[in-house]
Amino acid sequence: MQLLLVRHAESENNAKPVHNRVCDPSITARGRLQADCLGKWMSGLAIDQLITSPFLRTLETTRSILQHARAPPRRYPVSVWHDVFENGGCYHGHHEKNFAGAPGLNQSAIQSFFQEIAAQFPDRDPPPLTLDPEIDELGWWGGKDRELPEEMQARSLAVIKRFEQTFAQQPDEEILGDRENPVVVLIAHADFLREMLSQMLAGRVAMDAIGPIPNTSITSLQWSTMGWKLTFLNSVTHLPPRLVTGHQALLS
């Protein structure tokens, strides 16, 4: 399995001071340009599974990949996973004194989002869409308290195991067909991707020596029975220099 880890395009929160941030922002105008460049680059890949976090900024980044798909859309089946969200979950506030859980997008809203994309291409069958059953009508986060750092670490390890079991150790033929080396893409968030990488490459790569994860940057890993191998890290070659953001600070 080749796994591509992609940070979402620049969000409105990335472009605002901390005290002005909201619980589930859209991407900015610059973020839409970044996502467009990412979608064009991704159009040259035979993607077997496209996985996204349920946050709006990751869904909007995923939309550009689907819009630029040159191959039959069934090469881009989409799954929305409930467990690849950013550090902390979905919440209001910017300080521990005013944190308050938010619901997050619910099942109907996410389904409608992808139906609107499909409506742009009436001559195509829409790509298959799967939502984790944990994403219900109460919202994928459901107003819970803010996630603790140790909870994110445990979640990251569980997600890594989920990738290995779903796409490598016991591949699902209904999802991947008979491809021996499927290409799986995850659209997620800086802090969570960093935590995943720190666990996947533990003992081999010093994450403290690696800089921030830019918006729409692409990291490629190859999985085998020997474990995970890093093939490239934080590539932004699909972006012109003026569109490279998120490389000067750790922003979610």
Solvent accessible surface area in square Angstrom, and as a share of the most:
residue,aa,sasa,rsa
1,M,13,0.06
2,Q,47,0.21
3,L,0,0.00
4,L,1,0.01
5,L,3,0.01
6,V,0,0.00
7,R,1,0.00
8,H,0,0.00
9,A,0,0.00
10,E,7,0.03
11,S,0,0.00
12,E,62,0.28
13,N,19,0.10
14,N,18,0.09
15,A,63,0.49
16,K,74,0.31
17,P,71,0.45
18,V,82,0.47
19,H,117,0.52
20,N,75,0.39
21,R,66,0.24
22,V,76,0.44
23,C,32,0.19
24,D,27,0.14
25,P,3,0.02
26,S,35,0.22
27,I,6,0.03
28,T,23,0.13
29,A,64,0.50
30,R,101,0.37
31,G,0,0.00
32,R,131,0.48
33,L,88,0.44
34,Q,0,0.00
35,A,1,0.01
36,D,46,0.24
37,C,29,0.17
38,L,0,0.00
39,G,0,0.00
40,K,112,0.47
41,W,92,0.32
42,M,0,0.00
43,S,11,0.07
44,G,64,0.61
45,L,46,0.23
46,A,34,0.26
47,I,2,0.01
48,D,17,0.09
49,Q,9,0.04
50,L,0,0.00
51,I,0,0.00
52,T,0,0.00
53,S,0,0.00
54,P,0,0.00
55,F,3,0.01
56,L,41,0.20
57,R,13,0.05
58,T,0,0.00
59,L,0,0.00
60,E,19,0.09
61,T,0,0.00
62,T,0,0.00
63,R,63,0.23
64,S,15,0.09
65,I,1,0.00
66,L,10,0.05
67,Q,63,0.28
68,H,49,0.22
69,A,5,0.04
70,R,194,0.71
71,A,13,0.10
72,P,93,0.58
73,P,20,0.13
74,R,166,0.61
75,R,94,0.34
76,Y,1,0.00
77,P,18,0.12
78,V,2,0.01
79,S,11,0.07
80,V,0,0.00
81,W,12,0.04
82,H,51,0.23
83,D,19,0.10
84,V,0,0.00
85,F,12,0.05
86,E,6,0.03
87,N,35,0.18
88,G,0,0.00
89,G,5,0.05
90,C,0,0.00
91,Y,44,0.17
92,H,88,0.39
93,G,29,0.28
94,H,87,0.39
95,H,85,0.38
96,E,136,0.61
97,K,180,0.76
98,N,71,0.37
99,F,63,0.26
100,A,53,0.41
101,G,27,0.26
102,A,1,0.01
103,P,74,0.46
104,G,16,0.16
105,L,47,0.23
106,N,43,0.22
107,Q,61,0.27
108,S,53,0.34
109,A,41,0.32
110,I,0,0.00
111,Q,69,0.31
112,S,50,0.32
113,F,24,0.10
114,F,16,0.07
115,Q,118,0.52
116,E,112,0.50
117,I,7,0.04
118,A,27,0.21
119,A,74,0.57
120,Q,97,0.43
121,F,49,0.20
122,P,122,0.77
123,D,131,0.68
124,R,80,0.29
125,D,106,0.55
126,P,79,0.50
127,P,28,0.18
128,P,44,0.28
129,L,61,0.30
130,T,82,0.48
131,L,27,0.13
132,D,10,0.05
133,P,118,0.74
134,E,91,0.41
135,I,0,0.00
136,D,61,0.32
137,E,89,0.40
138,L,141,0.70
139,G,4,0.04
140,W,14,0.05
141,W,17,0.06
142,G,44,0.42
143,G,36,0.35
144,K,112,0.47
145,D,124,0.64
146,R,74,0.27
147,E,11,0.05
148,L,94,0.47
149,P,75,0.47
150,E,103,0.46
151,E,84,0.38
152,M,16,0.07
153,Q,88,0.39
154,A,67,0.52
155,R,28,0.10
156,S,0,0.00
157,L,84,0.42
158,A,58,0.45
159,V,0,0.00
160,I,9,0.04
161,K,102,0.43
162,R,65,0.24
163,F,0,0.00
164,E,27,0.12
165,Q,97,0.43
166,T,33,0.19
167,F,5,0.02
168,A,22,0.17
169,Q,99,0.44
170,Q,139,0.62
171,P,70,0.44
172,D,58,0.30
173,E,136,0.61
174,E,170,0.76
175,I,65,0.33
176,L,9,0.04
177,G,44,0.42
178,D,136,0.71
179,R,103,0.38
180,E,172,0.77
181,N,70,0.36
182,P,5,0.03
183,V,15,0.08
184,V,0,0.00
185,V,0,0.00
186,L,0,0.00
187,I,0,0.00
188,A,0,0.00
189,H,0,0.00
190,A,2,0.01
191,D,41,0.21
192,F,0,0.00
193,L,3,0.01
194,R,42,0.15
195,E,30,0.13
196,M,0,0.00
197,L,2,0.01
198,S,35,0.23
199,Q,51,0.23
200,M,9,0.04
201,L,3,0.02
202,A,67,0.52
203,G,89,0.86
204,R,144,0.53
205,V,47,0.27
206,A,69,0.53
207,M,23,0.10
208,D,150,0.78
209,A,88,0.68
210,I,28,0.14
211,G,40,0.38
212,P,37,0.24
213,I,8,0.04
214,P,11,0.07
215,N,0,0.00
216,T,0,0.00
217,S,2,0.01
218,I,1,0.01
219,T,5,0.03
220,S,2,0.01
221,L,0,0.00
222,Q,55,0.24
223,W,37,0.13
224,S,52,0.34
225,T,130,0.75
226,M,181,0.81
227,G,26,0.25
228,W,11,0.04
229,K,137,0.58
230,L,51,0.26
231,T,72,0.42
232,F,75,0.31
233,L,57,0.28
234,N,26,0.13
235,S,26,0.17
236,V,37,0.21
237,T,121,0.71
238,H,25,0.11
239,L,14,0.07
240,P,46,0.29
241,P,123,0.77
242,R,168,0.61
243,L,5,0.03
244,V,31,0.18
245,T,14,0.08
246,G,11,0.11
247,H,82,0.37
248,Q,158,0.70
249,A,47,0.37
250,L,104,0.52
251,L,41,0.20
252,S,32,0.20
